[in-house]
Amino acid sequence: MKTNNNTENEKDRDKNRSREAEASRAQRVWTISITVCAFCLSVFMNLFSDMLMRNSNIVVAFIVLILIILIGIVFDIIGVSVTVADPTPFNSMASARVKGAKSSLRLIKNAPKVSSVCNDVVGDTCGIISGTSAAYIVTQLSEAGFMDYAVLSLLLSGIVASLTIGGKAMGKEFAISKSKNIVTKIGRIISFFTER
Protein backbone atom coordinates (compact mmCIF):
# COMPACT_ATOMS: atom_id res chain seq x y z
CA MET A 1 0.00 0.00 0.00
CA LYS A 2 2.76 2.41 0.94
CA THR A 3 4.52 1.74 -2.36
CA ASN A 4 1.31 2.53 -4.28
CA ASN A 5 0.83 5.74 -2.27
CA ASN A 6 4.43 6.78 -2.91
CA THR A 7 4.04 6.08 -6.63
CA GLU A 8 0.82 8.13 -6.76
CA ASN A 9 2.48 10.98 -4.84
CA GLU A 10 5.41 10.97 -7.25
CA LYS A 11 3.03 11.04 -10.22
CA ASP A 12 1.15 13.97 -8.67
CA ARG A 13 4.43 15.80 -8.05
CA ASP A 14 5.52 15.15 -11.65
CA LYS A 15 2.19 16.47 -12.94
CA ASN A 16 2.49 19.58 -10.77
CA ARG A 17 6.07 20.17 -11.95
CA SER A 18 5.07 19.81 -15.61
CA ARG A 19 2.12 22.20 -15.08
CA GLU A 20 4.41 24.74 -13.40
CA ALA A 21 6.98 24.38 -16.20
CA GLU A 22 4.24 24.86 -18.82
CA ALA A 23 2.88 27.92 -17.00
CA SER A 24 6.39 29.36 -16.71
CA ARG A 25 7.02 28.76 -20.43
CA ALA A 26 3.68 30.36 -21.34
CA GLN A 27 4.53 33.38 -19.16
CA ARG A 28 7.92 33.80 -20.90
CA VAL A 29 6.28 33.59 -24.34
CA TRP A 30 3.65 36.14 -23.25
CA THR A 31 6.30 38.51 -21.88
CA ILE A 32 8.34 38.35 -25.10
CA SER A 33 5.19 38.75 -27.25
CA ILE A 34 3.94 41.77 -25.29
CA THR A 35 7.39 43.40 -25.43
CA VAL A 36 7.57 42.97 -29.22
CA CYS A 37 3.96 44.19 -29.54
CA ALA A 38 4.74 47.27 -27.43
CA PHE A 39 7.80 48.05 -29.57
CA CYS A 40 5.86 47.71 -32.85
CA LEU A 41 2.89 49.73 -31.59
CA SER A 42 5.14 52.46 -30.25
CA VAL A 43 7.07 52.73 -33.53
CA PHE A 44 3.85 52.74 -35.59
CA MET A 45 2.11 55.34 -33.42
CA ASN A 46 5.23 57.51 -33.29
CA LEU A 47 5.59 57.44 -37.09
CA PHE A 48 1.88 58.12 -37.59
CA SER A 49 1.74 61.04 -35.13
CA ASP A 50 5.03 62.42 -36.47
CA MET A 51 3.67 62.40 -40.05
CA LEU A 52 0.46 64.12 -38.92
CA MET A 53 2.32 66.70 -36.84
CA ARG A 54 4.94 67.49 -39.46
CA ASN A 55 2.39 68.17 -42.20
CA SER A 56 -0.10 70.13 -40.12
CA ASN A 57 -0.64 73.49 -38.47
CA ILE A 58 -0.74 74.07 -34.70
CA VAL A 59 -4.53 73.57 -34.45
CA VAL A 60 -4.33 70.11 -36.07
CA ALA A 61 -1.30 69.29 -33.91
CA PHE A 62 -3.34 70.11 -30.79
CA ILE A 63 -6.23 67.95 -32.05
CA VAL A 64 -3.81 65.03 -32.63
CA LEU A 65 -2.40 65.51 -29.13
CA ILE A 66 -5.91 65.46 -27.58
CA LEU A 67 -6.79 62.34 -29.61
CA ILE A 68 -3.67 60.53 -28.37
CA ILE A 69 -4.56 61.41 -24.75
CA LEU A 70 -8.17 60.22 -25.33
CA ILE A 71 -7.00 56.91 -26.83
CA GLY A 72 -4.90 56.30 -23.69
CA ILE A 73 -7.87 57.10 -21.43
CA VAL A 74 -10.31 54.89 -23.42
CA PHE A 75 -7.96 51.90 -23.34
CA ASP A 76 -7.39 52.45 -19.62
CA ILE A 77 -11.18 52.31 -19.12
CA ILE A 78 -11.37 49.06 -21.11
CA GLY A 79 -8.51 47.48 -19.12
CA VAL A 80 -10.07 48.38 -15.76
CA SER A 81 -13.57 47.28 -16.85
CA VAL A 82 -12.38 43.85 -17.94
CA THR A 83 -10.40 43.43 -14.71
CA VAL A 84 -13.34 44.22 -12.38
CA ALA A 85 -16.20 42.69 -14.43
CA ASP A 86 -18.14 39.81 -12.89
CA PRO A 87 -18.30 36.82 -15.29
CA THR A 88 -21.65 35.52 -13.91
CA PRO A 89 -24.01 37.61 -16.11
CA PHE A 90 -21.87 36.86 -19.16
CA ASN A 91 -22.14 33.11 -18.51
CA SER A 92 -25.96 33.50 -18.56
CA MET A 93 -25.78 35.64 -21.70
CA ALA A 94 -23.50 33.10 -23.41
CA SER A 95 -25.97 30.30 -22.53
CA ALA A 96 -28.74 32.38 -24.09
CA ARG A 97 -26.52 32.90 -27.17
CA VAL A 98 -26.43 36.68 -26.80
CA LYS A 99 -24.14 38.18 -29.44
CA GLY A 100 -20.76 39.15 -28.01
CA ALA A 101 -21.19 37.29 -24.70
CA LYS A 102 -18.55 34.65 -25.56
CA SER A 103 -16.08 37.35 -26.57
CA SER A 104 -16.81 39.23 -23.34
CA LEU A 105 -16.20 36.05 -21.32
CA ARG A 106 -12.89 35.46 -23.11
CA LEU A 107 -11.84 39.00 -22.21
CA ILE A 108 -12.73 38.47 -18.54
CA LYS A 109 -10.98 35.09 -18.39
CA ASN A 110 -7.86 36.73 -19.82
CA ALA A 111 -8.21 39.88 -17.70
CA PRO A 112 -4.50 40.12 -16.69
CA LYS A 113 -3.39 39.98 -20.33
CA VAL A 114 -6.14 42.34 -21.53
CA SER A 115 -5.28 44.78 -18.76
CA SER A 116 -1.59 44.54 -19.61
CA VAL A 117 -2.25 45.33 -23.29
CA CYS A 118 -4.79 48.10 -22.66
CA ASN A 119 -3.27 49.80 -19.62
CA ASP A 120 0.43 49.16 -20.12
CA VAL A 121 1.08 48.75 -23.83
CA VAL A 122 -1.47 51.16 -25.32
CA GLY A 123 -1.79 53.47 -22.30
CA ASP A 124 1.94 53.91 -21.72
CA THR A 125 2.64 54.23 -25.45
CA CYS A 126 0.04 57.00 -25.68
CA GLY A 127 1.65 58.69 -22.67
CA ILE A 128 5.07 58.68 -24.32
CA ILE A 129 3.74 59.83 -27.70
CA SER A 130 1.68 62.61 -26.12
CA GLY A 131 4.92 63.85 -24.54
CA THR A 132 6.77 63.91 -27.86
CA SER A 133 3.76 65.53 -29.57
CA ALA A 134 3.69 68.22 -26.88
CA ALA A 135 7.41 68.84 -27.42
CA TYR A 136 6.77 69.31 -31.16
CA ILE A 137 3.99 71.83 -30.44
CA VAL A 138 6.21 73.71 -27.97
CA THR A 139 8.99 73.94 -30.57
CA GLN A 140 6.58 75.24 -33.24
CA LEU A 141 5.04 77.84 -30.93
CA SER A 142 8.37 79.08 -29.58
CA GLU A 143 9.82 79.36 -33.11
CA ALA A 144 6.76 81.44 -34.06
CA GLY A 145 7.65 83.76 -31.16
CA PHE A 146 4.50 82.90 -29.18
CA MET A 147 6.28 82.48 -25.84
CA ASP A 148 9.58 81.46 -24.27
CA TYR A 149 10.41 77.78 -24.91
CA ALA A 150 10.97 76.92 -21.23
CA VAL A 151 7.69 78.51 -20.09
CA LEU A 152 5.75 76.87 -22.93
CA SER A 153 7.33 73.51 -22.18
CA LEU A 154 6.36 73.72 -18.50
CA LEU A 155 2.81 74.84 -19.30
CA LEU A 156 2.09 72.26 -21.99
CA SER A 157 3.67 69.34 -20.12
CA GLY A 158 1.57 70.31 -17.09
CA ILE A 159 -1.59 70.45 -19.20
CA VAL A 160 -0.85 67.07 -20.85
CA ALA A 161 -0.08 65.43 -17.49
CA SER A 162 -3.20 66.84 -15.81
CA LEU A 163 -5.47 65.84 -18.72
CA THR A 164 -4.01 62.33 -18.77
CA ILE A 165 -4.09 61.76 -15.00
CA GLY A 166 -7.45 63.47 -14.48
CA GLY A 167 -8.99 61.66 -17.45
CA LYS A 168 -7.74 58.28 -16.27
CA ALA A 169 -8.95 58.94 -12.72
CA MET A 170 -12.44 59.79 -13.98
CA GLY A 171 -12.26 56.88 -16.42
CA LYS A 172 -11.41 54.38 -13.67
CA GLU A 173 -14.44 55.43 -11.63
CA PHE A 174 -16.63 55.12 -14.73
CA ALA A 175 -15.04 51.74 -15.64
CA ILE A 176 -15.70 50.28 -12.18
CA SER A 177 -19.34 51.44 -12.01
CA LYS A 178 -20.20 50.51 -15.63
CA SER A 179 -17.93 47.50 -16.17
CA LYS A 180 -20.74 45.18 -17.35
CA ASN A 181 -21.96 47.64 -20.01
CA ILE A 182 -18.44 48.44 -21.21
CA VAL A 183 -17.36 44.78 -21.46
CA THR A 184 -20.65 43.93 -23.23
CA LYS A 185 -20.02 46.63 -25.85
CA ILE A 186 -16.38 45.60 -26.35
CA GLY A 187 -17.49 41.95 -26.64
CA ARG A 188 -20.00 42.91 -29.34
CA ILE A 189 -17.36 44.85 -31.27
CA ILE A 190 -14.94 41.90 -31.11
CA SER A 191 -17.69 39.41 -32.06
CA PHE A 192 -18.50 41.48 -35.15
CA PHE A 193 -15.01 40.59 -36.46
CA THR A 194 -14.59 37.09 -34.99
CA GLU A 195 -18.01 35.40 -34.70
CA ARG A 196 -19.21 35.11 -38.29
C-alpha positions in Angstrom: 0.0 0.0 0.0 2.8 2.4 0.9 4.5 1.7 -2.4 1.3 2.5 -4.3 0.8 5.7 -2.3 4.4 6.8 -2.9 4.0 6.1 -6.6 0.8 8.1 -6.8 2.5 11.0 -4.8 5.4 11.0 -7.2 3.0 11.0 -10.2 1.2 14.0 -8.7 4.4 15.8 -8.1 5.5 15.2 -11.6 2.2 16.5 -12.9 2.5 19.6 -10.8 6.1 20.2 -12.0 5.1 19.8 -15.6 2.1 22.2 -15.1 4.4 24.7 -13.4 7.0 24.4 -16.2 4.2 24.9 -18.8 2.9 27.9 -17.0 6.4 29.4 -16.7 7.0 28.8 -20.4 3.7 30.4 -21.3 4.5 33.4 -19.2 7.9 33.8 -20.9 6.3 33.6 -24.3 3.6 36.1 -23.3 6.3 38.5 -21.9 8.3 38.3 -25.1 5.2 38.8 -27.2 3.9 41.8 -25.3 7.4 43.4 -25.4 7.6 43.0 -29.2 4.0 44.2 -29.5 4.7 47.3 -27.4 7.8 48.1 -29.6 5.9 47.7 -32.9 2.9 49.7 -31.6 5.1 52.5 -30.3 7.1 52.7 -33.5 3.9 52.7 -35.6 2.1 55.3 -33.4 5.2 57.5 -33.3 5.6 57.4 -37.1 1.9 58.1 -37.6 1.7 61.0 -35.1 5.0 62.4 -36.5 3.7 62.4 -40.0 0.5 64.1 -38.9 2.3 66.7 -36.8 4.9 67.5 -39.5 2.4 68.2 -42.2 -0.1 70.1 -40.1 -0.6 73.5 -38.5 -0.7 74.1 -34.7 -4.5 73.6 -34.4 -4.3 70.1 -36.1 -1.3 69.3 -33.9 -3.3 70.1 -30.8 -6.2 67.9 -32.0 -3.8 65.0 -32.6 -2.4 65.5 -29.1 -5.9 65.5 -27.6 -6.8 62.3 -29.6 -3.7 60.5 -28.4 -4.6 61.4 -24.8 -8.2 60.2 -25.3 -7.0 56.9 -26.8 -4.9 56.3 -23.7 -7.9 57.1 -21.4 -10.3 54.9 -23.4 -8.0 51.9 -23.3 -7.4 52.4 -19.6 -11.2 52.3 -19.1 -11.4 49.1 -21.1 -8.5 47.5 -19.1 -10.1 48.4 -15.8 -13.6 47.3 -16.8 -12.4 43.9 -17.9 -10.4 43.4 -14.7 -13.3 44.2 -12.4 -16.2 42.7 -14.4 -18.1 39.8 -12.9 -18.3 36.8 -15.3 -21.6 35.5 -13.9 -24.0 37.6 -16.1 -21.9 36.9 -19.2 -22.1 33.1 -18.5 -26.0 33.5 -18.6 -25.8 35.6 -21.7 -23.5 33.1 -23.4 -26.0 30.3 -22.5 -28.7 32.4 -24.1 -26.5 32.9 -27.2 -26.4 36.7 -26.8 -24.1 38.2 -29.4 -20.8 39.2 -28.0 -21.2 37.3 -24.7 -18.6 34.7 -25.6 -16.1 37.3 -26.6 -16.8 39.2 -23.3 -16.2 36.1 -21.3 -12.9 35.5 -23.1 -11.8 39.0 -22.2 -12.7 38.5 -18.5 -11.0 35.1 -18.4 -7.9 36.7 -19.8 -8.2 39.9 -17.7 -4.5 40.1 -16.7 -3.4 40.0 -20.3 -6.1 42.3 -21.5 -5.3 44.8 -18.8 -1.6 44.5 -19.6 -2.3 45.3 -23.3 -4.8 48.1 -22.7 -3.3 49.8 -19.6 0.4 49.2 -20.1 1.1 48.7 -23.8 -1.5 51.2 -25.3 -1.8 53.5 -22.3 1.9 53.9 -21.7 2.6 54.2 -25.4 0.0 57.0 -25.7 1.6 58.7 -22.7 5.1 58.7 -24.3 3.7 59.8 -27.7 1.7 62.6 -26.1 4.9 63.9 -24.5 6.8 63.9 -27.9 3.8 65.5 -29.6 3.7 68.2 -26.9 7.4 68.8 -27.4 6.8 69.3 -31.2 4.0 71.8 -30.4 6.2 73.7 -28.0 9.0 73.9 -30.6 6.6 75.2 -33.2 5.0 77.8 -30.9 8.4 79.1 -29.6 9.8 79.4 -33.1 6.8 81.4 -34.1 7.6 83.8 -31.2 4.5 82.9 -29.2 6.3 82.5 -25.8 9.6 81.5 -24.3 10.4 77.8 -24.9 11.0 76.9 -21.2 7.7 78.5 -20.1 5.7 76.9 -22.9 7.3 73.5 -22.2 6.4 73.7 -18.5 2.8 74.8 -19.3 2.1 72.3 -22.0 3.7 69.3 -20.1 1.6 70.3 -17.1 -1.6 70.4 -19.2 -0.9 67.1 -20.8 -0.1 65.4 -17.5 -3.2 66.8 -15.8 -5.5 65.8 -18.7 -4.0 62.3 -18.8 -4.1 61.8 -15.0 -7.5 63.5 -14.5 -9.0 61.7 -17.5 -7.7 58.3 -16.3 -9.0 58.9 -12.7 -12.4 59.8 -14.0 -12.3 56.9 -16.4 -11.4 54.4 -13.7 -14.4 55.4 -11.6 -16.6 55.1 -14.7 -15.0 51.7 -15.6 -15.7 50.3 -12.2 -19.3 51.4 -12.0 -20.2 50.5 -15.6 -17.9 47.5 -16.2 -20.7 45.2 -17.4 -22.0 47.6 -20.0 -18.4 48.4 -21.2 -17.4 44.8 -21.5 -20.6 43.9 -23.2 -20.0 46.6 -25.8 -16.4 45.6 -26.3 -17.5 41.9 -26.6 -20.0 42.9 -29.3 -17.4 44.8 -31.3 -14.9 41.9 -31.1 -17.7 39.4 -32.1 -18.5 41.5 -35.1 -15.0 40.6 -36.5 -14.6 37.1 -35.0 -18.0 35.4 -34.7 -19.2 35.1 -38.3 
